[in-house]
């Protein structure tokens, strides 16, 4: 993966229905496309629990930190109806990448 060194995983349950939440995610795509250093974001839905996850792949650790302290990130709990006691945030450093795919 092109210069990826940092990962952010955000998992939560929402007060919104899955359909409503996916609509909000789609509305916000352009905001996330504009995040400096964000190479890719995956939206995941866990069938068994109903939890939603965002997996963010960043070019650098500093990009990850800048995003997580940004206004966009600060609005995630309200915008996505996060149930606070279900919120789990994890930061990882990239170790090994299976396929060396260059992201555009």
N, C-alpha and C positions, 0 to 999 in steps of 0.2 A: 504494500500500500504506500502510495506516494508520501514520503516524509511523515508518516503518522507516528507520533510517540505518546499520545495521551488519550485515554478513554474516560468518559463520564457515563455512569449508569444511574438513571433516575427511575424508580419504580413506586407506584402508588395505586390506590383505589380511588375512584372518583364518585362524586355525588351525581354526575351526569350519566345518562344511558350511554352505551357503547356507540350508538348511532350519533348522538349529539356530540360526544367527545371526538369522534372521527371527523365530524364536520369542522369543529374548532381547529383540529390539527391541520386539516387541509387549508383552512383560512390563513393559518400562520406559516405556511411553507415558505413564502417569500421572505418573511422576517428571519427565519433560520438560514435561508440561503445567503443572507447578507452578513452572517456572523463571521468575523475575521478568524481565519484559521480552522474553521469547521469544515472538514473534508466530507463527512457523511453523517447522517442521522437516520437511525432505524426506529420506527414506531412498532412496538410489539404488543400483542394482546395475549394474555395468559388465559387459556380456556378454563382451567380448573378453578382458579380463584377470581377471575374477572379483573385482575390487576393489569395495569398498563405500564409499559416501560418505554423509556427513550434511551437509546444507546447512541452516544455522541462520540465521533472519532475526530480528534483534533491533531493539527500539525505539530503543536508544541504544548508543553505543560502550561506555559504562560497564556496561550490562547484559551486553554480550558479554564484557568483561573479567571481570566478576563471575562469570559462568558458567564461563569457561575456567579460573579459579582455584578453583572450587568443589570440594567433595568428590565430587559427581556426575561432574564432568569428570575428576577424578583417577582415578576407577575405570574409565573407559572402556577403557584398554588391557587390563586384566585381564578385565573383564566381557565384552568383545567379542573376546577372543583375538587382539588386534592383533599382527601380525608387525612388530616395531619398525622394521626397515629399510624397510618399505613405507609407514610413516606420513608423511602430508603434511598440514600444517595451514596454511591461508591465511586471512588476514583482509582484508576488503574494506569500503570505505565505499560506501553506496548512492549511485549517480550519477543514473540515469534509470530510471523505472519505466514499463513499457509500458501496463499497465492499472492504473488507480487503484482497486483493489479494497479495500474496508474489511473487515478480518478481525474476526470476532466474538470 
